[in-house]
Amino acid sequence: MSREQELAQRLGEVRARIDAACEAAGRPRDEVTLIAVTKFFPASDVHILTELGVRHIGESRDQEAGDKVASLPPDVREQLQVHFVGQLQRNKARNVAGYADLVHSVDRARLVGVLDSGRARAREEGQASDPLGVLIQVDLGEGEQAGRGGVAPDRIDQLADVVGESDHLELRGVMAIAPLGLDEAGVRAAFTRLVAVSEHLRQAGRTPSGATLVSAGMSGDLELAVSAGATHLRVGTAILGSRPEHR
Ligand SMILES: *Cc1c(COP(=O)(O)O)cnc(C)c1O
C-alpha cells in the first residue's frame, strides 16, 4: 500500500469514529475539529493529509516543527492551521510564536511574556499578521494520580488574567491530556471538568465570549472527549501510525 493509501484509510477510520461519537453524543459534527498530530512524521505526510482535506496539523517539538512548517510550499501552508500542542520551554517559546497559529500548552505565566514578545516581533517582520491564539493547559490529575502537565486548577484564573493583559496573544480556550491510569468513566469525568473550566472562565469574564475551544482527546480516547464536549481532538497515532520510540 502506498503512503497515500495508508493515510487515506486511517484518516477515513478516524473521521468515521468522530462521526459516530458526535452522533452518539447528539452533537453536530461541525462542532468538532480534527487536528492531525504530525510530530515525528515528514512534511510529505503533511502534503498528503492536506490533499485529503486535513486543515489542522499539530506539532510538539520546536526544532522539528519550525523546519517542517518552513519547508511547506506557500499554497499548502496557507490552507493549514498549525497547532503547537507539546510542552513548551521558555527558550523555544519565542520561536514557536512566529510560526504557530495556536499554542495549546500555556501552563505558566512566565511563558506568556515570551510568547507575546515573540509574536510582536513576528508581526513586525511580517511573518504573522494575527495575534497568536493560546489555550491554557489544565492539569486534570487528582489526588494520587499524576497529572500530565498543565496549570493546577486553583491557578487558572490568575493565568487567564495574565494572558488577557498581553498585547499579541488571544485566549481561545483550554486544553488537557487525560491523566494516566483512569478507566473510561474517570477519563470522561476529567474531560467534563475541563469543559466546566472553560465555561467558568467565560462566565467570570476572564476569557472573551468567543474563547470556546476545548482541546481534549487523542487516538485512544477521542470518543470520551467528544461525549464530554471537546471541540478539538489531537490525533496522531491513529492517523499516522506509531512514532519511533526514541529520538
Ligand atoms: C503526541 C500528542 C498527541 C497525539 O497523541 P496520539 O495518542 O498519538 O493520538 C496529542 N496531544 C499531545 C499533547 C501530544 O503530544
The ligand as an SDF file (V2000), in Angstrom:
LIG
                    3D

 15 15  0  0  0  0  0  0  0  0999 V2000
    1.5100   13.3660   20.5110 C   0  0  0  0  0  0  0  0  0  0  0  0
    0.4030   14.1100   21.1050 C   0  0  0  0  0  0  0  0  0  0  0  0
   -0.9290   13.8210   20.7660 C   0  0  0  0  0  0  0  0  0  0  0  0
   -1.3290   12.6960   19.8240 C   0  0  0  0  0  0  0  0  0  0  0  0
   -1.3310   11.5050   20.5510 O   0  0  0  0  0  0  0  0  0  0  0  0
   -1.8020   10.1190   19.8970 P   0  0  0  0  0  0  0  0  0  0  0  0
   -2.0360    9.2560   21.0920 O   0  0  0  0  0  0  0  0  0  0  0  0
   -0.7000    9.6540   19.0340 O   0  0  0  0  0  0  0  0  0  0  0  0
   -3.0470   10.3850   19.1490 O   0  0  0  0  0  0  0  0  0  0  0  0
   -1.9220   14.5970   21.3380 C   0  0  0  0  0  0  0  0  0  0  0  0
   -1.6360   15.5830   22.2040 N   0  0  0  0  0  0  0  0  0  0  0  0
   -0.3800   15.8900   22.5590 C   0  0  0  0  0  0  0  0  0  0  0  0
   -0.1380   16.9890   23.5240 C   0  0  0  0  0  0  0  0  0  0  0  0
    0.6770   15.1590   22.0300 C   0  0  0  0  0  0  0  0  0  0  0  0
    1.9340   15.4690   22.3860 O   0  0  0  0  0  0  0  0  0  0  0  0
  1  2  1  0
  2  3  1  0
  2 14  2  0
  3  4  1  0
  3 10  2  0
  4  5  1  0
  5  6  1  0
  6  7  2  0
  6  8  1  0
  6  9  1  0
 10 11  1  0
 11 12  2  0
 12 13  1  0
 12 14  1  0
 14 15  1  0
M  END
$$$$
